[in-house]
Amino acid sequence: MPVKETTVEIKLDNLKNNLDYLKSKISRQTKFMAVVKAFSYGSDSIVVSEELERLGVDYLAVAYTKEGVDLRKFGIKIPILVLHPQENDFNEIINHSLEPSIYSFRILSFFVDALKKENKTTYPFQIKFNTGLNRLGFIKKDVQKLCKLINLNHPKYIFSHLGASEDLGEKNYSEKQIEEFISISETLEKELNTTLKKHLLNTSGILNYSDYQFDMVRSGIGLYGFGNDIKYKNSLKPVLTLKTIVSQIHNLDTGSSVGYNRGFLAKKSTVIATLPIGHADGIGRQYGNGKGEVLVGGKLAKIVGNVCMDMIMVDVTGLNCKEGDDVIFFDDNSYSAEEFSKKANTISYEIISSISRRIKRKITR
Ligand SMILES: *Cc1c(COP(=O)(O)O)cnc(C)c1O
């Protein structure tokens, strides 16, 4: 697909391929929660959520309430978990039929107050337990007190989150987290005298610890095409392709400099291509000064000088490159966002979720 401006292409067939692949790793009875926080990891939350709903996922998850409200406004009907509600969110959560994750006594009290105001005695919610990530969630010693507070309104699911599911060097730690989750679940179920539905695994959890899929799994990065390991390169297909074009070419003599603060100095005759994309579009300054590389006519070209807000300059010396040519930042073929981001010491999650709203989206199959 040749482009005329900076464009993110969203390939929905790749999304389906990834969903099918991840589902093939779990049992047919296990429900699937698709994580669509942060604009569906930088893609397009409405288009992607509609497609996922159409493909039959059971649940969606967002980080913040506004993200869930936006999905409801666009007519998404399936259950939506809000992972990280804030204290003032609960009226909106209830009015838009979102399911809050309750992760602390403080946030539970705001939830209870909102239910009272709405004259509701029950409402679907989930409880998050901290089993070692030490980010959000109740811990084991909270269980007794928690049980008294939720005795009349049981959670629809309880869940936890693994901190290093992609790192098999940390297998012992992951197994300790799994044990802790099972132990907390058993205590809670005994206290409430019921069985509760559970979920634990994210993408790498599905790939590495599928024995612990419980009643549902949660996947984000895998749906967008990354398995956090090179061995999934042929099974998972990146959904996003980021392309731009060469706006202008400059032929520089030795000693000329490029960009703000003269970040690049030409040690020989150098050909520079200016691209219409910058740090405001999500290509951070860490990609500048020779770290990041883009594909120009199938060949790697280094990003030189400092990344500007709206532009990037690349060294195309010796490459067959002219104004108006296509430039690939990452695609679903030879050069993935994982490879691109590694050069600047970061990860696929960060580069794709940073792609700014100002870049044009193009939806294809
Ligand atoms: C973001 C997130 C996920 C998705 O993780 P992936 O590694 O992208 O699959 C799952 N669970 C929680 C709690 C999250 O915050």
The ligand as an SDF file (V2000), in Angstrom:
LIG
                    3D

 15 15  0  0  0  0  0  0  0  0999 V2000
   -2.6130   -4.5280   30.2410 C   0  0  0  0  0  0  0  0  0  0  0  0
   -3.0670   -5.6720   31.0560 C   0  0  0  0  0  0  0  0  0  0  0  0
   -3.2660   -6.9420   30.4690 C   0  0  0  0  0  0  0  0  0  0  0  0
   -2.8490   -7.2650   29.0560 C   0  0  0  0  0  0  0  0  0  0  0  0
   -1.5240   -7.7420   29.0720 O   0  0  0  0  0  0  0  0  0  0  0  0
   -0.8110   -8.2510   27.7250 P   0  0  0  0  0  0  0  0  0  0  0  0
    0.5720   -8.5810   28.1550 O   0  0  0  0  0  0  0  0  0  0  0  0
   -0.8520   -7.0940   26.7800 O   0  0  0  0  0  0  0  0  0  0  0  0
   -1.5960   -9.3960   27.2220 O   0  0  0  0  0  0  0  0  0  0  0  0
   -3.8320   -7.9400   31.2470 C   0  0  0  0  0  0  0  0  0  0  0  0
   -4.1580   -7.7130   32.5380 N   0  0  0  0  0  0  0  0  0  0  0  0
   -3.9590   -6.5250   33.1450 C   0  0  0  0  0  0  0  0  0  0  0  0
   -4.3320   -6.3540   34.5750 C   0  0  0  0  0  0  0  0  0  0  0  0
   -3.3950   -5.4650   32.4320 C   0  0  0  0  0  0  0  0  0  0  0  0
   -3.1710   -4.2960   33.0370 O   0  0  0  0  0  0  0  0  0  0  0  0
  1  2  1  0
  2  3  1  0
  2 14  2  0
  3  4  1  0
  3 10  2  0
  4  5  1  0
  5  6  1  0
  6  7  2  0
  6  8  1  0
  6  9  1  0
 10 11  1  0
 11 12  2  0
 12 13  1  0
 12 14  1  0
 14 15  1  0
M  END
$$$$
